[in-house]
Amino acid sequence: MSELHPNLIEWKTGGEMQTVLSGSFEIFCRQIGNPNADSNKTVLLLHGFPESSYSYHRVIDGLRPFFDRIVLFDFLGFGLSDKPINHHYNIFEQAQIALDVWQSYGIKGGHLIAHDMGDTVANELMFLANTGIGNWFSDGFQSVTFTNGGMIIELSKLRILQKLTLNPILGPVLSKLSSYKAFKQQVNSANGNKSLVESEIEIMWSAFRSGNGKIIGHRLIQYINDRYRYQNSRWLPALKETSIPIHLCWGELDSVAPIAIAEKLNNGTCPNSHFTRMSETGHFCQLDNPEKWIESVLNFYRAD
């Protein structure tokens, strides 16, 4: 398999690099549609692990009739963004990167949609929004949609390889030994009893391993430990305290972030949220069942 999949090369031509964190790193970004669109017609997308912004490619056309502006980017260490080797990757920094990207585009607010690791970044952004992000983000988040992520870590069903990769001794070794075969098995195992299209896994692998990706996987996955450390003290309270409309949109077949997570959030942490079950849909929902994803996401906005 080539270093960078042809689909990613084409994807790259539609984007640009933005400097973040006071010039420290460059992040790959894409802005689609009208750059002057109102905040209520702007949607901001956050991808998951081990994905990239390309994971939304199957739903962008479905979003365009409803949103005039779509903004997405690759987190630090992912996709086409910089991948520093000896770096402490963490959710707080990824949240600041999101803010830096949006500020560079002059975004004052918008609807936020997140997936997997992106859910935790969105959760941190909600914590920041509760105390005030800054005057430049004056319109704030119009809504937040969480899709299939380990937002209640004790209910997550981590794969064995995920647990081993979190180990400080085994993790670096497993990252270097990672293969497409093992990656494919992990992706399909997480998705549930429904495999992803092979070509999508190939592209995901290409994006993940490009640059220094293959040797930093054990560093990128440390966001799970962030979840353990800050879930109960910071992130779940932020969901309870927010006045931002919340949509929990979950694929029912997910085997790593099961729908029990969304059920518990809906019944306790954020009882005023809108809850959508996506039938016949696994963990990688926007890739697995894009038609159901679009229907479920847009129904929330239409009902708002």
PyMOL commands that set and color helices and strands:
alter all, ss='L'
color gray80, all
select helices_A, chain A and resi 6-13+39-41+53-56+60-63+91-104+117-131+135-137+153-155+160-166+170-177+180-191+198-209+213-215+217-220+223-241+259-269+285-288+290-303
alter helices_A, ss='H'
color red, helices_A
select strands_A, chain A and resi 16-20+25-33+42-46+69-73+109-115+140-147+246-251+274-278
alter strands_A, ss='S'
color yellow, strands_A
deselect
rebuild
show_as cartoon
